[in-house]
Structure formats: C-alpha cells, structure tokens
Amino acid sequence: MDAIPTRDKIKIGSSVSIVQKQDQGSGKLTEGIVKRILTSSSFHPHGIKVELASGKIGRVQKLS
C-alpha cells in the first residue's frame, strides 16, 4: 500500500480517496474533492481528516 499523504500534499480542491469512520473496518474508499482540511498536524498515522465537497468526512488514504 502507498504511504498515507501528509497534510502538505493535500490541497483544497484536490481529488482524493478517503475512508469514512464507518468504513474503517472494511477499508472501503470514497472519492471526492477536498472542501476543508480538518487535521491541523502535518501527519496522522491513519490519514489527514478532511471534509469533501459532498459533506462526507474521512481520512485521506490516497490522492486520486
């Protein structure tokens, strides 16, 4: 698996794949456009938490 992107790689408007809280067990990814970056630290072991334009919230697993 690729490395989890750090906060400096994630920009507002980026196309990303996130894992939502309820999907952490299955690892199901949801794609979308970043609206807000919610994690203030530069790195998080499970991924930087973002809100997508769709309103979904999750941790970035990869950049699309």
PyMOL commands that place a pseudoatom at each C-alpha (Angstrom):
pseudoatom trace, name=CA, resn=MET, resi=1, chain=A, elem=C, hetatm=0, pos=[0.000, 0.000, 0.000]
pseudoatom trace, name=CA, resn=ASP, resi=2, chain=A, elem=C, hetatm=0, pos=[1.174, 3.533, -0.753]
pseudoatom trace, name=CA, resn=ALA, resi=3, chain=A, elem=C, hetatm=0, pos=[2.199, 5.873, 2.034]
pseudoatom trace, name=CA, resn=ILE, resi=4, chain=A, elem=C, hetatm=0, pos=[-0.609, 7.958, 3.520]
pseudoatom trace, name=CA, resn=PRO, resi=5, chain=A, elem=C, hetatm=0, pos=[-0.333, 11.506, 2.105]
pseudoatom trace, name=CA, resn=THR, resi=6, chain=A, elem=C, hetatm=0, pos=[0.932, 14.186, 4.520]
pseudoatom trace, name=CA, resn=ARG, resi=7, chain=A, elem=C, hetatm=0, pos=[-1.011, 17.417, 5.059]
pseudoatom trace, name=CA, resn=ASP, resi=8, chain=A, elem=C, hetatm=0, pos=[1.259, 19.457, 2.763]
pseudoatom trace, name=CA, resn=LYS, resi=9, chain=A, elem=C, hetatm=0, pos=[0.320, 17.187, -0.185]
pseudoatom trace, name=CA, resn=ILE, resi=10, chain=A, elem=C, hetatm=0, pos=[-3.432, 17.748, 0.312]
pseudoatom trace, name=CA, resn=LYS, resi=11, chain=A, elem=C, hetatm=0, pos=[-4.913, 20.960, -1.075]
pseudoatom trace, name=CA, resn=ILE, resi=12, chain=A, elem=C, hetatm=0, pos=[-8.428, 22.394, -1.118]
pseudoatom trace, name=CA, resn=GLY, resi=13, chain=A, elem=C, hetatm=0, pos=[-9.902, 21.250, -4.427]
pseudoatom trace, name=CA, resn=SER, resi=14, chain=A, elem=C, hetatm=0, pos=[-7.698, 18.126, -4.611]
pseudoatom trace, name=CA, resn=SER, resi=15, chain=A, elem=C, hetatm=0, pos=[-9.300, 14.891, -5.761]
pseudoatom trace, name=CA, resn=VAL, resi=16, chain=A, elem=C, hetatm=0, pos=[-8.730, 12.289, -3.031]
pseudoatom trace, name=CA, resn=SER, resi=17, chain=A, elem=C, hetatm=0, pos=[-9.876, 8.918, -1.734]
pseudoatom trace, name=CA, resn=ILE, resi=18, chain=A, elem=C, hetatm=0, pos=[-10.954, 8.855, 1.912]
pseudoatom trace, name=CA, resn=VAL, resi=19, chain=A, elem=C, hetatm=0, pos=[-12.032, 6.178, 4.338]
pseudoatom trace, name=CA, resn=GLN, resi=20, chain=A, elem=C, hetatm=0, pos=[-15.043, 7.215, 6.399]
pseudoatom trace, name=CA, resn=LYS, resi=21, chain=A, elem=C, hetatm=0, pos=[-15.363, 6.254, 10.081]
pseudoatom trace, name=CA, resn=GLN, resi=22, chain=A, elem=C, hetatm=0, pos=[-17.995, 3.572, 9.379]
pseudoatom trace, name=CA, resn=ASP, resi=23, chain=A, elem=C, hetatm=0, pos=[-15.821, 2.104, 6.593]
pseudoatom trace, name=CA, resn=GLN, resi=24, chain=A, elem=C, hetatm=0, pos=[-12.594, 1.762, 8.599]
pseudoatom trace, name=CA, resn=GLY, resi=25, chain=A, elem=C, hetatm=0, pos=[-13.238, -1.941, 9.203]
pseudoatom trace, name=CA, resn=SER, resi=26, chain=A, elem=C, hetatm=0, pos=[-13.817, -2.758, 5.535]
pseudoatom trace, name=CA, resn=GLY, resi=27, chain=A, elem=C, hetatm=0, pos=[-11.335, -0.211, 4.170]
pseudoatom trace, name=CA, resn=LYS, resi=28, chain=A, elem=C, hetatm=0, pos=[-13.914, 0.971, 1.600]
pseudoatom trace, name=CA, resn=LEU, resi=29, chain=A, elem=C, hetatm=0, pos=[-12.745, 4.180, -0.076]
pseudoatom trace, name=CA, resn=THR, resi=30, chain=A, elem=C, hetatm=0, pos=[-14.905, 7.155, -1.042]
pseudoatom trace, name=CA, resn=GLU, resi=31, chain=A, elem=C, hetatm=0, pos=[-13.680, 9.556, -3.726]
pseudoatom trace, name=CA, resn=GLY, resi=32, chain=A, elem=C, hetatm=0, pos=[-14.300, 13.263, -3.725]
pseudoatom trace, name=CA, resn=ILE, resi=33, chain=A, elem=C, hetatm=0, pos=[-12.966, 16.814, -3.799]
pseudoatom trace, name=CA, resn=VAL, resi=34, chain=A, elem=C, hetatm=0, pos=[-11.456, 18.331, -0.636]
pseudoatom trace, name=CA, resn=LYS, resi=35, chain=A, elem=C, hetatm=0, pos=[-13.521, 21.203, 0.750]
pseudoatom trace, name=CA, resn=ARG, resi=36, chain=A, elem=C, hetatm=0, pos=[-11.828, 21.608, 4.149]
pseudoatom trace, name=CA, resn=ILE, resi=37, chain=A, elem=C, hetatm=0, pos=[-8.793, 20.107, 5.874]
pseudoatom trace, name=CA, resn=LEU, resi=38, chain=A, elem=C, hetatm=0, pos=[-9.739, 19.230, 9.457]
pseudoatom trace, name=CA, resn=THR, resi=39, chain=A, elem=C, hetatm=0, pos=[-6.444, 17.863, 10.834]
pseudoatom trace, name=CA, resn=SER, resi=40, chain=A, elem=C, hetatm=0, pos=[-4.072, 20.617, 11.925]
pseudoatom trace, name=CA, resn=SER, resi=41, chain=A, elem=C, hetatm=0, pos=[-0.955, 18.449, 12.344]
pseudoatom trace, name=CA, resn=SER, resi=42, chain=A, elem=C, hetatm=0, pos=[1.228, 17.704, 9.314]
pseudoatom trace, name=CA, resn=PHE, resi=43, chain=A, elem=C, hetatm=0, pos=[0.814, 13.935, 9.659]
pseudoatom trace, name=CA, resn=HIS, resi=44, chain=A, elem=C, hetatm=0, pos=[-1.603, 11.432, 11.145]
pseudoatom trace, name=CA, resn=PRO, resi=45, chain=A, elem=C, hetatm=0, pos=[-0.947, 7.662, 11.087]
pseudoatom trace, name=CA, resn=HIS, resi=46, chain=A, elem=C, hetatm=0, pos=[-4.474, 6.920, 9.798]
pseudoatom trace, name=CA, resn=GLY, resi=47, chain=A, elem=C, hetatm=0, pos=[-4.563, 9.847, 7.365]
pseudoatom trace, name=CA, resn=ILE, resi=48, chain=A, elem=C, hetatm=0, pos=[-5.342, 13.553, 7.412]
pseudoatom trace, name=CA, resn=LYS, resi=49, chain=A, elem=C, hetatm=0, pos=[-9.031, 14.150, 8.171]
pseudoatom trace, name=CA, resn=VAL, resi=50, chain=A, elem=C, hetatm=0, pos=[-10.866, 16.189, 5.525]
pseudoatom trace, name=CA, resn=GLU, resi=51, chain=A, elem=C, hetatm=0, pos=[-14.377, 17.206, 4.578]
pseudoatom trace, name=CA, resn=LEU, resi=52, chain=A, elem=C, hetatm=0, pos=[-15.315, 16.576, 0.957]
pseudoatom trace, name=CA, resn=ALA, resi=53, chain=A, elem=C, hetatm=0, pos=[-17.451, 18.869, -1.195]
pseudoatom trace, name=CA, resn=SER, resi=54, chain=A, elem=C, hetatm=0, pos=[-20.222, 16.270, -0.732]
pseudoatom trace, name=CA, resn=GLY, resi=55, chain=A, elem=C, hetatm=0, pos=[-20.135, 16.845, 3.047]
pseudoatom trace, name=CA, resn=LYS, resi=56, chain=A, elem=C, hetatm=0, pos=[-18.614, 13.432, 3.784]
pseudoatom trace, name=CA, resn=ILE, resi=57, chain=A, elem=C, hetatm=0, pos=[-15.800, 13.372, 6.338]
pseudoatom trace, name=CA, resn=GLY, resi=58, chain=A, elem=C, hetatm=0, pos=[-12.964, 10.886, 6.442]
pseudoatom trace, name=CA, resn=ARG, resi=59, chain=A, elem=C, hetatm=0, pos=[-9.226, 10.332, 6.427]
pseudoatom trace, name=CA, resn=VAL, resi=60, chain=A, elem=C, hetatm=0, pos=[-7.263, 10.683, 3.189]
pseudoatom trace, name=CA, resn=GLN, resi=61, chain=A, elem=C, hetatm=0, pos=[-5.776, 7.358, 2.077]
pseudoatom trace, name=CA, resn=LYS, resi=62, chain=A, elem=C, hetatm=0, pos=[-4.524, 8.484, -1.324]
pseudoatom trace, name=CA, resn=LEU, resi=63, chain=A, elem=C, hetatm=0, pos=[-4.593, 11.308, -3.824]
pseudoatom trace, name=CA, resn=SER, resi=64, chain=A, elem=C, hetatm=0, pos=[-6.599, 10.493, -6.953]
for i in range(1, 64): cmd.bond("trace and resi %d" % i, "trace and resi %d" % (i + 1))
show_as sticks, trace
zoom trace
